[in-house]
Amino acid sequence: MSHVSISGGTFIGGQFATQIENINSTIAGVVQQGSPQLAEALQVLRQAVQDQGGLGDDERADLLDNVGYLAQAAQTPPERRNRGLVRSVLAALTVAASSGEEVRRAMEAWGGVLHGILP
């Protein structure tokens, strides 16, 4: 994975750039649908996954997929959301939070808002 240090932070590039761009686009749609708080929660979580140290490329990609799925679910009418998949994604993020500081902080701060995606 390529990392470039910028002002003390880490930029995750390469294979994640398109994935992150797609997530950001989906989150923008959540804002347009009138859910700015949920969009902020998703953005914070996406950033936490990016910033989380100690993740391998596959694990980071999987967690970004999870954030992307939650963003897509947030854009879907509640009656059409797959409750089981949303629960599984939230559970995976909760497990990731137990082993990583950045994701843990994001889930502690925004978990209640994110659970609001459940239909």
C-alpha positions as CSV (number, residue, x, y, z in Angstrom):
1,M,0.0,0.0,0.0
2,S,1.4,3.4,-0.8
3,H,1.4,6.0,1.9
4,V,2.4,9.6,1.6
5,S,2.8,11.7,4.8
6,I,1.1,15.0,4.5
7,S,1.2,17.5,7.5
8,G,1.6,14.7,10.0
9,G,-1.3,12.6,8.5
10,T,-1.2,9.7,6.1
11,F,-2.7,9.7,2.7
12,I,-3.9,6.3,1.5
13,G,-3.5,6.2,-2.2
14,G,-3.4,3.7,-5.1
15,Q,-6.1,1.1,-5.0
16,F,-8.2,2.9,-2.5
17,A,-8.6,6.2,-4.3
18,T,-11.5,5.1,-6.5
19,Q,-13.2,3.3,-3.6
20,I,-13.0,6.4,-1.4
21,E,-14.2,8.7,-4.3
22,N,-17.2,6.4,-4.8
23,I,-18.0,6.5,-1.0
24,N,-17.7,10.3,-0.9
25,S,-20.1,10.5,-3.9
26,T,-22.6,8.3,-2.2
27,I,-22.3,10.3,1.0
28,A,-23.0,13.5,-0.9
29,G,-26.3,11.8,-2.0
30,V,-27.1,11.2,1.6
31,V,-26.7,14.9,2.3
32,Q,-28.9,15.8,-0.7
33,Q,-31.6,13.5,0.7
34,G,-31.7,15.6,3.8
35,S,-29.6,13.5,6.2
36,P,-26.6,15.7,7.0
37,Q,-26.0,14.1,10.4
38,L,-25.9,10.6,8.9
39,A,-23.7,11.8,6.1
40,E,-21.3,13.3,8.7
41,A,-21.2,10.0,10.6
42,L,-20.4,8.1,7.4
43,Q,-17.7,10.6,6.5
44,V,-16.1,10.4,9.9
45,L,-16.2,6.6,9.8
46,R,-14.7,6.5,6.3
47,Q,-11.9,8.8,7.5
48,A,-11.3,6.6,10.5
49,V,-10.9,3.5,8.3
50,Q,-8.5,5.4,6.2
51,D,-6.5,6.6,9.2
52,Q,-6.6,3.4,11.2
53,G,-3.1,2.0,11.6
54,G,-2.2,-1.6,11.5
55,L,-4.7,-2.6,8.9
56,G,-3.7,-4.7,5.9
57,D,-4.8,-3.7,2.4
58,D,-7.5,-6.4,2.3
59,E,-8.9,-5.5,5.7
60,R,-8.9,-1.8,4.9
61,A,-10.6,-2.5,1.6
62,D,-13.3,-4.6,3.3
63,L,-14.0,-2.0,5.9
64,L,-14.2,0.7,3.2
65,D,-16.7,-1.6,1.4
66,N,-18.7,-1.7,4.6
67,V,-18.8,2.1,4.9
68,G,-19.8,2.2,1.2
69,Y,-22.6,-0.3,1.8
70,L,-23.9,1.7,4.7
71,A,-23.9,4.9,2.6
72,Q,-25.8,3.1,-0.1
73,A,-28.3,1.7,2.4
74,A,-28.8,5.2,3.8
75,Q,-29.9,6.3,0.3
76,T,-32.3,3.4,0.0
77,P,-35.8,3.8,1.3
78,P,-36.1,2.1,4.7
79,E,-38.6,-0.5,3.5
80,R,-36.1,-1.6,0.8
81,R,-33.0,-1.9,3.0
82,N,-31.7,-5.3,3.8
83,R,-31.8,-5.4,7.6
84,G,-29.6,-8.5,7.8
85,L,-26.9,-7.0,5.7
86,V,-27.0,-3.7,7.5
87,R,-26.7,-5.5,10.9
88,S,-23.8,-7.6,9.5
89,V,-21.9,-4.5,8.3
90,L,-22.5,-2.7,11.6
91,A,-21.2,-5.8,13.5
92,A,-18.1,-6.0,11.3
93,L,-17.4,-2.3,12.0
94,T,-17.9,-2.9,15.7
95,V,-15.4,-5.8,15.7
96,A,-12.9,-3.5,13.8
97,A,-13.5,-0.9,16.5
98,S,-12.4,-3.2,19.2
99,S,-9.0,-3.5,17.7
100,G,-8.4,0.0,16.4
101,E,-8.4,3.4,18.0
102,E,-9.6,5.5,15.0
103,V,-12.5,3.2,14.2
104,R,-13.4,2.8,17.9
105,R,-13.6,6.6,18.3
106,A,-15.8,6.9,15.3
107,M,-18.1,4.1,16.3
108,E,-18.4,5.5,19.9
109,A,-19.2,9.0,18.6
110,W,-21.5,8.0,15.7
111,G,-22.7,4.5,16.3
112,G,-26.1,5.6,17.4
113,V,-26.6,7.6,14.2
114,L,-25.3,4.8,12.1
115,H,-27.6,2.3,13.7
116,G,-30.4,4.6,12.5
117,I,-29.9,3.1,9.1
118,L,-31.5,-0.1,10.3
119,P,-35.0,-0.3,8.9
